[in-house]
Amino acid sequence: MSTVIATSVLPDSTANDTLTIGATGDSVAISGDSLNLNTLQDAGGNNIITSDGAGNLTVNSGFTGAMKFISSQTASSATSISFTSGLDSTYDVYVFKFMDIDAGTDDANLTFQVNAVGQTGYNETITSTAFSAYNKEDGSGEALGYQTGWDQAQGTAYQLIGFRLQVDADAVASGSMHLYGPSSTTYIKQFYSRVTSMSGAETTEVFIGGYINTTSAIDDIQFKVSSGTFDGTIAMYGMSKT
């Protein structure tokens, strides 16, 4: 095996020429501390990853997968968080991530509601189903069951998705919610959520599913606690079919 030791290896003519290392079918191993470049391309000259030289990357959409971060908001003693932009026809599914939601009032529930395009008031009609599981810290009790008081049948109230948040310094709730086809003007809007909270001296996991019973597009969603204020971060992501 031959060894080449050099500080620079350049093509044989202009600075913009291509320098080929190895032939088709070869495996090229690069050892050392680093490989420095601003653009990584495939054999067809298509950019896979491009850097602006300052660490900010543009990644080929075929490489990044289906989920795309859109925006996030962090509450500090807030009564609600609303996403009034970014919820549109760009994506087929929107995912909301709840991170360290900390209530300012004991036993407050995390809830949501939406507005159809052109509407206000967060009072769209919802039909939902709900069940939960819990286990106490001391192992003295656990259960899994349907929760009739958490569902709605053509209701317009804020839908519960997280149960009995606490003000304890270490007590938070986290989870996620999926909203399907909010921009459709043909179908109702289905959703489901899964949120885990420290509810007193037990863990409670809440599962909610249902639909927003309107064929109008949804472009506005609000999350709030049932009483008082809360801290925490909610992030919105988009997922496409392809």
N, C-alpha and C positions, 0 to 999 in steps of 0.2 A: 504494500500500500504506500502510495506517495504522500508526502506531507508538504503543504505550502504554508509558509509563514510570511505574512505581509500585513501592513497597516491599512492598505487600500487595494481593492481589486476592481478595475474599471473596464467597461466595454471598450472596443478598439477604435471607436470614432467619437460621435457627439455625446454630450452629457445625457441626452434623452433616449439613447439606445437601450435595448434590453440586454442585460447580462444573464446568460444562461449558465446555470450550475447543474451539471449532471445531464443525463439523457433520459428520454422516455423510458419508464420502467425502472429507473435507478431509484435507490433510496439514498437520500442525502441527509446526513446527520450533522447537526451544528452543535458543538459543545462550547462551553465558556459561560460567561456571565449573562450575556444578553444578545438579542437580535433586534436592532433598532430600525424601524421603518414606519412610515405614515400610512401606507396603503398595502393591504393584503388582498391579492386578486387570485381568481381561479385561472385555469388554463385558457379560458376564453376571454380573458381580460376584464371580467366582471368584478367589481369591487365587493369583497366580502366584509372587510372592516376598514374604515378610514378614520384616521385621527387628524385633528387640526394642529398637532404638534404640542398641544397643551394638555393632553389627556382627555379631551372631549371626543367621544367616539360616535360614528354613524355606522350602524350595523345593517347589512342587507336584510330586508324584511323576510326573506326565505329562511334566514338563519336564526331569527329572534324568537320564533314561536308565535302562538296565537294571542298571548296576553300582553297588553300594552298599558303601561302606567299613564294615567291621564292627569290626575291632580290629587292633592291631599290637603286636609285642613286640620289644624290642631286647636282644640278648644281649651280655654283656660277660664274656669268659672263661667262658662257659656250656658245659655238656655237651649241652644240648638245649633246644628250645623246644616247648612243648605248647599246643595250643588245645583246651581241655576244655569250653568253652562257646561258643555262637554257631553251632555246626555242627549244624543241625537242619532242620526242614521249611520254614523261612521262605523259602529260595531253592532253585532247581533245580540251580544250578551254583555251586560255590565256587572262587574263584581265590586262589592264594597268590603273593605277590610277594616275591622274595628280593632284598635290596638290600645290596650291599657285604658279602658274607659272607667273613670273613677268618679263616682257620684258624690255630690255635696250633701245629699240627704239620704239617710238610711231607707232601704226598701224601695227606692225609686226604680222604675222599670225603663229599659231602653226601648224606644219605639220609633216608627217611621210612618210617613205619609207622603203622597205625591200630588203634583198638579198636572193636569192635561194642558196641552198647549193653549195659551190664552186664558187659563183659569188661575184663580188664586184661592187661598183659604185652606189648602191641604186637606181636602175632604172628599177625595174620590172614593167610589164604592168598592169595598173589598169583601171577598169571601175567602175564609182561611181555615186552616186546621192546625192543631197544636198538641204537642206532647213533650214531656220532659223526663229527665232522669236525674236523681240526686244520690249522693252518698255523704254521710256525716263524717267529720274528721275522726271521731272516736269509734267509728264503725258500728254505732248503735242503731243505725237505720239507713235504709236505702229503698228506692222505689223507681218504677218506670210506669208512666201512665198518661192517658189522655187528659188534657186540661180544657174543660168546657168553658171556663171563664176567660180564656185567652183567645178564643177564636172569634170570628165574625161571620155573620150571614147577611150579606148585603149591607154591611155597616160602613159608616163613614168616619169612624174614630181612628186615631193613630193606632197602628198595629203593634202590639207587644212583640219584641224579638229577644229581649234579655231581661232576666227576672231578678228582682231583689238585690240590686247593687247596694254596696255598703260604703260607709265613710271611713272604715278602718284604713290605716296608713298602707297596709299591704293588700287591700281588697280591690280588685279590678275585674272587668269583664273584657273578653276578646272573642273574636269570631269573624264570620263573613256572611254576606248575603248576595245572591244572584238574582238579577232582574233580566227577563228575557224579552227581546223584541220591543223595547219601549217606543221606537219610532213607527211601529206598524200602525196603519190605519185600517187594517182588516181584522186583526185578532185582538183578543183580550191579552193582558200582560201578566204572565205568570212569574212567580218569585218563590224562592225558598231561602231560609236562613238557618244558621247553626251558631249559637252563642253560648259560651261557657262563662259562668261568673262564680265568684266567691260570695255565697249568700249566707251570711252569718258564719257558723262553724261547719259549713258543708259546701261541697261543689255542686252546682246545678247546671245542667246542660239543656238548653231549650231548642227544640226543633219546630220551625214554623214553615208551612207551605200554603200557597193559595194563589189567587189571581185578583188583579185590579180589573174590575168589570167595566171596561170602556174600550172601544175601538179607536178612540182618539189617541194621538201620539202623546207620550209622557216626556216632558223636558225639564222637570223640576222635582227634586226629592229632598226631603228634610228628615233629619234624625234629631231626636230630643229625648230627654228623660221625663218621666211622668210627673215629677215634682222637683223643684230646685234647679241646681246647675250641675255641670259635669266638666271634667278634664279628660283629655285623651285625643287620639288621632284617628281620623277616618280617611282612608285612601280609596280612590276610584280607579278601576282598571277597565279596559275594553277588550273583548274577545270576539274575533271574527270567525266565520264558518270555515275559512280556508287558512 
